[in-house]
Amino acid sequence: MSLGSRVASLFSGSTNTQQGREKLDFVDDGLPAGKQTFADVNLGIPGLGSDTMASQTDEEEGRPPYLHSMIAGGLGGTTGDLLMHSLDTVKTRQQGDPHIPPRYTSMSSSYGTILRQEGLRRGLYGGWLPALLGSFPGTVIFFGTYEYSKRHMIDAGITPQFAYLSSGFVADFAASFIYVPSEVLKTRLQLQGRYNNPFFQSGYNYKSTSHAARTIIRQEGFFALFYGYKATIFRDLPFSALQFAFYEQGQNWARQWKKSRDIGLPLELLTGAAAGGLAGVITCPLDVVKTRIQTQVNPAARATFQKTPQNCSSTKTDSSPIKQQIRSISTSSPSTHTPRPGSIKLDTSSVFTGLKVIYRTEGFAGWFRGVGPRFVWTSVQSGCMLFLYQTILRKLEIYAASKEDLESAL
């Protein structure tokens, strides 16, 4: 019997009430007694409460400290991003390939080609340092903002489902000021590959992350680090909102079914992967438009690429470095759409205009190009990130409880 139930029983004068409270106690799941959620106990009595009440009480009773959420989110998000970095590199090569016909087509052949020609560190894992430097602080800010806004909305009487959705918007916007500049650096280094790369002419040729940052700021200005910002948040804000709304609801259902906060490894992975995959499919049209806008190569740059010899790393003219450097490419993940040769050029920076043009010229199917790879990317990355998030949260909770017990014993 939990400590909370024993204390409550002191205020009850009815034997039936005491017996009813005892029925609400479940087997200890390894967490502190006061941390069991309403979802855990609600299923013991049919008809008691609703899903909305369960999720709201879950938020009120099982809230980890903000610092724990930020640490767990930072570690989980960074690990998930780095695990999927090689797939992101292949996607970037497919999106930003200026050659006609493209050098990289299918996913498997692109993996093999990059690994064989350029290796692992400078090829498939090119740009890993800016990815790491941006991912950890970005996810720390995201999870801290998400938890803060979600809790305050629920405390203000807003329904949990709407709070999850709105908090995802707010959190992604707060983190975008960190992750967009890091993604610009990461993506250019991914597209470039090794320095003086003889196998692929991308238009970029940086010696390191710091050299890339200095070169971009010197040649293009500081705000070049925010290329594609508007198109990125148009896609990532609804993606994050839907992802966490689906995830929170899936977690509530899983806890009700298992009657415990500890839902087990399979359900942890399934709820995270399903949330990310479903959100990725729904936002695929926005992803297609974003990629089309960011990967269009201007004619001058394309002519420069075609004239550059295969064994040369850059062109010595005055204008070509700038023309090549300002070519907008994909600056964020997850995105796996590759425009086919002959796809119509949008010639617009408006997301809504792009959606209309694609639908008018390619139909409904044009909105969902690359939906299969995008589903794989988002589901695997989301599953890994959110599973690690919950696992680290539990470890921190157990550690904090044991520390409190030790201090009280002293």
JONOR-V186457 format. One record per pair of residues at least 4 apart in sequence whose ideal C-beta (glycine too) atoms are under 7 Angstrom apart, sorted by sequence separation. I is the first residue (numbers start at 0). J is the second residue. D is the distance in whole Angstrom. If there is no record, write none. Layout:
I_J_D ; I_J_D
//
This chain:
0_4_5 ; 2_6_6 ; 3_7_6 ; 4_8_6 ; 7_11_7 ; 13_17_7 ; 14_18_6 ; 15_19_6 ; 16_20_6 ; 17_21_7 ; 18_22_7 ; 30_34_5 ; 35_39_5 ; 37_41_5 ; 48_52_4 ; 49_53_7 ; 50_54_6 ; 51_55_6 ; 52_56_6 ; 53_57_6 ; 54_58_7 ; 55_59_7 ; 56_60_6 ; 57_61_6 ; 58_62_6 ; 63_67_4 ; 65_69_6 ; 66_70_6 ; 67_71_6 ; 68_72_6 ; 69_73_6 ; 70_74_6 ; 71_75_6 ; 72_76_6 ; 73_77_6 ; 74_78_6 ; 75_79_6 ; 76_80_6 ; 77_81_6 ; 78_82_6 ; 79_83_7 ; 80_84_7 ; 83_87_6 ; 84_88_6 ; 85_89_7 ; 86_90_6 ; 87_91_6 ; 88_92_7 ; 89_93_6 ; 90_94_6 ; 91_95_6 ; 92_96_6 ; 98_102_5 ; 104_108_6 ; 105_109_7 ; 106_110_7 ; 107_111_7 ; 108_112_6 ; 109_113_6 ; 110_114_6 ; 111_115_6 ; 112_116_6 ; 113_117_6 ; 114_118_7 ; 117_121_6 ; 118_122_5 ; 119_123_5 ; 120_124_5 ; 121_125_5 ; 126_130_6 ; 127_131_6 ; 128_132_6 ; 129_133_6 ; 130_134_6 ; 131_135_7 ; 133_137_5 ; 134_138_6 ; 135_139_6 ; 136_140_6 ; 137_141_6 ; 138_142_6 ; 139_143_6 ; 140_144_6 ; 141_145_6 ; 142_146_6 ; 143_147_6 ; 144_148_6 ; 145_149_6 ; 146_150_6 ; 147_151_6 ; 148_152_6 ; 149_153_6 ; 150_154_6 ; 151_155_6 ; 153_157_6 ; 157_161_6 ; 158_162_7 ; 159_163_6 ; 160_164_7 ; 161_165_6 ; 162_166_6 ; 163_167_7 ; 165_169_6 ; 166_170_6 ; 167_171_6 ; 168_172_6 ; 169_173_6 ; 170_174_6 ; 171_175_6 ; 174_178_6 ; 175_179_5 ; 177_181_7 ; 178_182_6 ; 179_183_7 ; 180_184_7 ; 181_185_6 ; 182_186_6 ; 183_187_7 ; 184_188_6 ; 185_189_6 ; 186_190_6 ; 187_191_6 ; 192_196_4 ; 206_210_4 ; 207_211_7 ; 208_212_7 ; 209_213_6 ; 210_214_6 ; 211_215_6 ; 212_216_6 ; 213_217_6 ; 214_218_6 ; 215_219_5 ; 216_220_7 ; 219_223_4 ; 227_231_5 ; 228_232_6 ; 229_233_6 ; 230_234_7 ; 231_235_6 ; 232_236_5 ; 234_238_6 ; 235_239_6 ; 236_240_6 ; 237_241_6 ; 238_242_6 ; 239_243_6 ; 240_244_6 ; 241_245_6 ; 242_246_6 ; 243_247_6 ; 244_248_7 ; 245_249_6 ; 246_250_6 ; 247_251_7 ; 248_252_7 ; 249_253_6 ; 250_254_6 ; 251_255_6 ; 252_256_6 ; 253_257_6 ; 262_266_4 ; 263_267_7 ; 264_268_6 ; 265_269_6 ; 266_270_6 ; 267_271_7 ; 268_272_6 ; 269_273_6 ; 270_274_6 ; 271_275_6 ; 272_276_6 ; 273_277_6 ; 274_278_6 ; 275_279_6 ; 276_280_7 ; 277_281_6 ; 278_282_6 ; 279_283_7 ; 282_286_6 ; 283_287_6 ; 284_288_7 ; 285_289_6 ; 286_290_6 ; 287_291_6 ; 288_292_6 ; 289_293_6 ; 290_294_6 ; 291_295_7 ; 296_300_5 ; 298_302_6 ; 299_303_7 ; 300_304_6 ; 301_305_6 ; 302_306_6 ; 303_307_6 ; 307_311_6 ; 318_322_6 ; 319_323_6 ; 320_324_6 ; 321_325_6 ; 338_342_4 ; 349_353_6 ; 350_354_7 ; 351_355_7 ; 352_356_6 ; 353_357_6 ; 354_358_6 ; 355_359_6 ; 356_360_6 ; 357_361_5 ; 358_362_7 ; 361_365_3 ; 369_373_5 ; 370_374_6 ; 371_375_7 ; 372_376_6 ; 373_377_6 ; 374_378_6 ; 375_379_6 ; 376_380_6 ; 377_381_6 ; 378_382_6 ; 379_383_6 ; 380_384_6 ; 381_385_6 ; 382_386_6 ; 383_387_6 ; 384_388_6 ; 385_389_7 ; 386_390_6 ; 387_391_6 ; 388_392_6 ; 389_393_7 ; 390_394_7 ; 391_395_6 ; 392_396_6 ; 393_397_6 ; 394_398_6 ; 395_399_6 ; 396_400_6 ; 397_401_6 ; 398_402_6 ; 399_403_6 ; 400_404_7 ; 401_405_6 ; 402_406_6 ; 403_407_6 ; 404_408_6 ; 405_409_7 ; 0_5_6 ; 11_16_4 ; 35_40_6 ; 48_53_6 ; 63_68_5 ; 96_101_4 ; 114_119_7 ; 117_122_3 ; 119_124_6 ; 152_157_4 ; 157_162_5 ; 191_196_6 ; 205_210_5 ; 216_221_5 ; 254_259_7 ; 257_262_5 ; 262_267_6 ; 296_301_5 ; 314_319_4 ; 329_334_5 ; 347_352_5 ; 358_363_7 ; 360_365_7 ; 11_17_6 ; 41_47_6 ; 96_102_6 ; 103_109_4 ; 116_122_7 ; 153_159_6 ; 205_211_4 ; 254_260_6 ; 257_263_7 ; 347_353_6 ; 41_48_5 ; 96_103_6 ; 192_199_6 ; 307_314_6 ; 313_320_7 ; 358_365_7 ; 114_122_6 ; 215_223_5 ; 254_262_6 ; 345_353_5 ; 357_365_4 ; 358_366_6 ; 8_17_5 ; 103_112_7 ; 113_122_5 ; 114_123_6 ; 153_162_5 ; 195_204_7 ; 205_214_6 ; 215_224_6 ; 253_262_4 ; 357_366_6 ; 93_103_5 ; 113_123_6 ; 152_162_4 ; 191_201_5 ; 194_204_7 ; 37_48_7 ; 92_103_5 ; 190_201_4 ; 303_314_6 ; 345_356_6 ; 8_20_6 ; 41_53_5 ; 191_203_4 ; 194_206_5 ; 7_20_6 ; 149_162_5 ; 152_165_6 ; 190_203_6 ; 191_204_6 ; 253_266_5 ; 343_356_7 ; 25_39_6 ; 149_163_6 ; 152_166_7 ; 191_205_6 ; 25_40_7 ; 37_52_7 ; 38_53_4 ; 4_20_5 ; 37_53_5 ; 93_109_6 ; 187_203_5 ; 303_319_5 ; 23_40_4 ; 89_106_6 ; 92_109_6 ; 149_166_4 ; 188_205_6 ; 253_270_6 ; 343_360_5 ; 148_166_4 ; 187_205_7 ; 4_23_7 ; 37_56_3 ; 38_57_5 ; 303_322_6 ; 4_24_6 ; 23_43_5 ; 36_56_7 ; 37_57_6 ; 89_109_5 ; 188_208_7 ; 250_270_6 ; 303_323_6 ; 0_21_6 ; 22_43_6 ; 36_57_4 ; 89_110_6 ; 92_113_7 ; 145_166_5 ; 148_169_5 ; 249_270_4 ; 145_167_7 ; 148_170_7 ; 300_322_5 ; 1_24_6 ; 37_60_7 ; 188_211_6 ; 299_322_5 ; 300_323_6 ; 0_24_5 ; 36_60_6 ; 89_113_7 ; 184_208_6 ; 187_211_6 ; 246_270_6 ; 249_273_6 ; 36_61_5 ; 88_113_7 ; 144_169_6 ; 145_170_4 ; 246_271_6 ; 249_274_6 ; 144_170_4 ; 300_326_5 ; 34_61_6 ; 184_211_5 ; 184_212_6 ; 245_273_7 ; 246_274_4 ; 3_32_6 ; 141_170_5 ; 144_173_4 ; 245_274_4 ; 297_326_7 ; 2_32_5 ; 3_33_6 ; 141_171_6 ; 296_326_6 ; 1_32_4 ; 2_33_7 ; 242_274_5 ; 245_277_6 ; 336_368_5 ; 337_369_6 ; 140_173_6 ; 141_174_4 ; 242_275_5 ; 245_278_6 ; 336_369_4 ; 1_35_7 ; 140_174_5 ; 293_327_5 ; 294_328_6 ; 335_369_5 ; 88_123_5 ; 293_328_6 ; 294_329_6 ; 242_278_4 ; 293_329_5 ; 88_125_6 ; 137_174_4 ; 140_177_6 ; 241_278_4 ; 293_330_7 ; 335_372_4 ; 336_373_7 ; 85_123_4 ; 335_373_5 ; 85_124_6 ; 290_329_6 ; 334_373_7 ; 84_124_6 ; 137_177_4 ; 238_278_5 ; 241_281_6 ; 333_373_6 ; 136_177_5 ; 137_178_4 ; 183_224_5 ; 238_279_7 ; 241_282_7 ; 335_376_6 ; 84_127_6 ; 183_226_6 ; 333_376_4 ; 133_177_6 ; 180_224_4 ; 238_282_5 ; 290_334_6 ; 294_338_6 ; 333_377_5 ; 133_178_5 ; 180_225_6 ; 237_282_5 ; 289_334_7 ; 81_127_7 ; 84_130_6 ; 179_225_6 ; 290_336_5 ; 291_338_6 ; 333_380_6 ; 133_181_2 ; 234_282_6 ; 237_285_7 ; 286_334_5 ; 81_130_7 ; 132_181_6 ; 133_182_6 ; 179_228_5 ; 287_336_5 ; 295_344_6 ; 80_130_6 ; 81_131_7 ; 286_336_6 ; 295_345_7 ; 130_181_7 ; 234_285_4 ; 129_181_5 ; 133_185_7 ; 179_231_6 ; 233_285_6 ; 234_286_5 ; 292_345_6 ; 77_131_6 ; 80_134_5 ; 279_333_6 ; 291_345_5 ; 129_184_4 ; 130_185_5 ; 234_289_5 ; 129_185_4 ; 233_289_7 ; 292_348_6 ; 77_134_4 ; 175_232_5 ; 76_134_6 ; 77_135_5 ; 231_289_7 ; 126_185_4 ; 129_188_7 ; 230_289_4 ; 126_186_7 ; 172_232_7 ; 77_138_6 ; 292_353_6 ; 73_135_5 ; 76_138_3 ; 126_188_3 ; 230_292_5 ; 288_350_5 ; 291_353_6 ; 125_188_5 ; 126_189_4 ; 230_293_6 ; 125_189_5 ; 171_235_5 ; 172_236_6 ; 73_138_5 ; 171_236_5 ; 285_350_7 ; 288_353_4 ; 72_138_5 ; 73_139_4 ; 125_191_7 ; 227_293_5 ; 288_354_6 ; 72_139_6 ; 125_192_5 ; 168_236_5 ; 171_239_4 ; 72_141_6 ; 170_239_7 ; 288_357_7 ; 69_139_5 ; 72_142_3 ; 122_192_6 ; 284_354_6 ; 287_357_7 ; 121_192_6 ; 122_193_7 ; 121_193_4 ; 167_239_4 ; 168_240_5 ; 69_142_5 ; 167_240_3 ; 68_142_5 ; 69_143_4 ; 68_143_6 ; 117_192_5 ; 167_242_7 ; 117_193_5 ; 164_240_5 ; 167_243_4 ; 166_243_7 ; 167_244_7 ; 65_143_6 ; 68_146_5 ; 117_196_7 ; 129_208_5 ; 287_366_6 ; 128_208_5 ; 163_243_5 ; 164_244_4 ; 65_146_6 ; 117_198_6 ; 163_244_4 ; 287_368_6 ; 65_147_7 ; 116_198_4 ; 284_366_4 ; 283_366_7 ; 284_367_7 ; 160_244_6 ; 163_247_5 ; 283_367_5 ; 283_370_5 ; 286_373_6 ; 62_150_6 ; 160_248_7 ; 280_370_6 ; 283_373_6 ; 58_150_7 ; 279_373_5 ; 280_374_6 ; 58_153_5 ; 91_186_5 ; 95_190_5 ; 279_374_6 ; 235_331_6 ; 102_199_6 ; 55_153_6 ; 91_189_4 ; 92_190_6 ; 145_243_7 ; 202_300_6 ; 276_374_5 ; 279_377_3 ; 91_190_5 ; 231_330_6 ; 278_377_7 ; 227_327_6 ; 231_331_5 ; 58_159_6 ; 88_189_5 ; 226_327_5 ; 276_377_5 ; 87_189_7 ; 202_304_7 ; 218_320_7 ; 275_377_4 ; 276_378_3 ; 218_321_6 ; 227_330_4 ; 275_378_5 ; 55_159_5 ; 200_304_6 ; 226_330_6 ; 54_159_4 ; 97_202_7 ; 219_324_6 ; 275_380_6 ; 95_201_7 ; 218_324_6 ; 219_325_6 ; 272_378_4 ; 275_381_2 ; 51_158_6 ; 200_307_5 ; 272_379_7 ; 274_381_6 ; 275_382_7 ; 51_159_7 ; 204_312_5 ; 204_313_5 ; 215_324_7 ; 272_381_6 ; 271_381_5 ; 272_382_3 ; 271_382_4 ; 197_309_7 ; 197_310_5 ; 271_384_7 ; 268_382_5 ; 271_385_3 ; 271_386_6 ; 196_312_7 ; 195_312_4 ; 233_350_5 ; 268_386_5 ; 267_386_5 ; 203_323_7 ; 230_350_6 ; 202_323_3 ; 203_324_7 ; 267_389_6 ; 202_326_6 ; 190_328_6 ; 242_381_6 ; 246_385_6 ; 186_328_6 ; 186_329_6 ; 186_330_5 ; 183_330_5 ; 182_330_4 ; 182_331_5 ; 179_330_6 ; 179_331_7 ; 57_251_7 ; 94_290_6 ; 54_251_5 ; 53_251_6 ; 61_260_7 ; 95_294_6 ; 97_296_5 ; 94_294_5 ; 50_251_7 ; 53_255_7 ; 97_300_7 ; 97_301_6 ; 98_304_7 ; 97_304_4 ; 38_251_6 ; 42_255_5 ; 41_255_7 ; 39_254_6 ; 38_254_4 ; 42_258_5 ; 38_255_5 ; 36_254_7 ; 39_258_6 ; 39_259_6 ; 39_260_6 ; 36_260_6 ; 35_260_7 ; 30_260_6 ; 28_259_5 ; 28_260_6 ; 29_261_7 ; 25_258_6 ; 28_261_4 ; 95_328_4 ; 25_259_6 ; 94_328_6 ; 95_329_7 ; 94_329_5 ; 91_329_6 ; 100_340_6 ; 99_340_7 ; 94_337_6 ; 90_334_6 ; 93_337_4 ; 87_332_5 ; 90_335_5 ; 106_372_7 ; 86_376_6 ; 83_376_7 ; 83_379_6 ; 83_380_5 ; 80_380_7 ; 79_380_5 ; 82_383_6 ; 79_383_4 ; 78_383_7 ; 79_384_3 ; 76_384_5 ; 79_387_7 ; 75_384_5 ; 78_387_6 ; 75_385_7 ; 75_387_4 ; 74_387_7 ; 75_388_4 ; 72_388_6 ; 75_391_6 ; 71_388_5 ; 74_391_6 ; 71_391_4 ; 70_391_7 ; 71_392_5 ; 71_395_7 ; 67_392_6 ; 70_395_7 ; 67_395_5 ; 63_392_5 ; 67_396_7 ; 63_396_6 ; 30_396_7 ; 31_400_5
//
